[in-house]
């Protein structure tokens, strides 16, 4: 399930919720319990899997790099 971030319009607290895209639930702020939340746009993170060594030693994660 994807994680969505919401910002409370009342207190500004940002909270993450796991939800199905096809079945969003009505959430409330964890801090002030207000139901007035705004869904935030988030960036996509790629290449941060465990076991990836491309950042640590400069090698390609597949073991062969066409640019070397």
Secondary structure, 3 states (H helix, E strand, C coil): CEEEEEEECCCCCEEEEEEECCECCCCCCCCCCCCCEEECCCCCCCCCCCCCCHHHHCCCCCCCCCCC
